[in-house]
Amino acid sequence: MNRKIGIIALAILIALSVASVSATGSKESGQIVIGANIYSFADNFMNGVMKPELERYAAGKGAKIEIVDSEGQQAKLNDQVDVFISKKVSVLAINLVDPASAKAIIAKA
C-alpha cells in the first residue's frame, strides 16, 4: 500500500515538474493554471501530504492551482477533467480513481 502511494505521489510530482516547464499558461493572464484532481480527500495521505505539497509547489512556481476531490468516484473524476479542459487549464494533474480509465482520460487531454 505504501509503495503504491509513493508511486502515485512521485508520478504527480514528475507530471507537475514537466508540465511547469512546458506549459504556456493561460492566454489571458500568461499565468500557468494547474487543474489537479485527488481521488479522495478522505485519504489522509492525499489530503494531508499531497494536497499541501501540490499547493506549495504551484505557489513556488508562480502558478495558480485548483484541486478537486473525486470522492472515490471515477465518473465524478471524468466530469472534473471535462471542466478543467473547458476552462483551458495549462496543466492537468490527475490522480485516477480507477487506473483502467487512464486511456480515456489521456484521450480527453
Secondary structure as a PSIPRED ss2 file (coil, helix, strand):
# PSIPRED VFORMAT (PSIPRED V4.0)

   1 M C   1.000  0.000  0.000
   2 N H   0.000  1.000  0.000
   3 R H   0.000  1.000  0.000
   4 K H   0.000  1.000  0.000
   5 I H   0.000  1.000  0.000
   6 G H   0.000  1.000  0.000
   7 I H   0.000  1.000  0.000
   8 I H   0.000  1.000  0.000
   9 A H   0.000  1.000  0.000
  10 L H   0.000  1.000  0.000
  11 A H   0.000  1.000  0.000
  12 I H   0.000  1.000  0.000
  13 L H   0.000  1.000  0.000
  14 I H   0.000  1.000  0.000
  15 A H   0.000  1.000  0.000
  16 L H   0.000  1.000  0.000
  17 S H   0.000  1.000  0.000
  18 V H   0.000  1.000  0.000
  19 A H   0.000  1.000  0.000
  20 S H   0.000  1.000  0.000
  21 V H   0.000  1.000  0.000
  22 S H   0.000  1.000  0.000
  23 A C   1.000  0.000  0.000
  24 T C   1.000  0.000  0.000
  25 G C   1.000  0.000  0.000
  26 S C   1.000  0.000  0.000
  27 K C   1.000  0.000  0.000
  28 E C   1.000  0.000  0.000
  29 S C   1.000  0.000  0.000
  30 G C   1.000  0.000  0.000
  31 Q C   1.000  0.000  0.000
  32 I C   1.000  0.000  0.000
  33 V E   0.000  0.000  1.000
  34 I E   0.000  0.000  1.000
  35 G E   0.000  0.000  1.000
  36 A E   0.000  0.000  1.000
  37 N E   0.000  0.000  1.000
  38 I E   0.000  0.000  1.000
  39 Y C   1.000  0.000  0.000
  40 S C   1.000  0.000  0.000
  41 F C   1.000  0.000  0.000
  42 A C   1.000  0.000  0.000
  43 D C   1.000  0.000  0.000
  44 N H   0.000  1.000  0.000
  45 F H   0.000  1.000  0.000
  46 M H   0.000  1.000  0.000
  47 N H   0.000  1.000  0.000
  48 G H   0.000  1.000  0.000
  49 V H   0.000  1.000  0.000
  50 M H   0.000  1.000  0.000
  51 K H   0.000  1.000  0.000
  52 P H   0.000  1.000  0.000
  53 E H   0.000  1.000  0.000
  54 L H   0.000  1.000  0.000
  55 E H   0.000  1.000  0.000
  56 R H   0.000  1.000  0.000
  57 Y H   0.000  1.000  0.000
  58 A H   0.000  1.000  0.000
  59 A H   0.000  1.000  0.000
  60 G H   0.000  1.000  0.000
  61 K C   1.000  0.000  0.000
  62 G C   1.000  0.000  0.000
  63 A C   1.000  0.000  0.000
  64 K E   0.000  0.000  1.000
  65 I E   0.000  0.000  1.000
  66 E E   0.000  0.000  1.000
  67 I E   0.000  0.000  1.000
  68 V E   0.000  0.000  1.000
  69 D E   0.000  0.000  1.000
  70 S C   1.000  0.000  0.000
  71 E C   1.000  0.000  0.000
  72 G C   1.000  0.000  0.000
  73 Q C   1.000  0.000  0.000
  74 Q H   0.000  1.000  0.000
  75 A H   0.000  1.000  0.000
  76 K H   0.000  1.000  0.000
  77 L H   0.000  1.000  0.000
  78 N H   0.000  1.000  0.000
  79 D H   0.000  1.000  0.000
  80 Q H   0.000  1.000  0.000
  81 V H   0.000  1.000  0.000
  82 D H   0.000  1.000  0.000
  83 V H   0.000  1.000  0.000
  84 F H   0.000  1.000  0.000
  85 I H   0.000  1.000  0.000
  86 S H   0.000  1.000  0.000
  87 K C   1.000  0.000  0.000
  88 K C   1.000  0.000  0.000
  89 V C   1.000  0.000  0.000
  90 S C   1.000  0.000  0.000
  91 V E   0.000  0.000  1.000
  92 L E   0.000  0.000  1.000
  93 A E   0.000  0.000  1.000
  94 I E   0.000  0.000  1.000
  95 N C   1.000  0.000  0.000
  96 L C   1.000  0.000  0.000
  97 V C   1.000  0.000  0.000
  98 D C   1.000  0.000  0.000
  99 P H   0.000  1.000  0.000
 100 A H   0.000  1.000  0.000
 101 S H   0.000  1.000  0.000
 102 A H   0.000  1.000  0.000
 103 K H   0.000  1.000  0.000
 104 A H   0.000  1.000  0.000
 105 I H   0.000  1.000  0.000
 106 I H   0.000  1.000  0.000
 107 A H   0.000  1.000  0.000
 108 K H   0.000  1.000  0.000
 109 A C   1.000  0.000  0.000
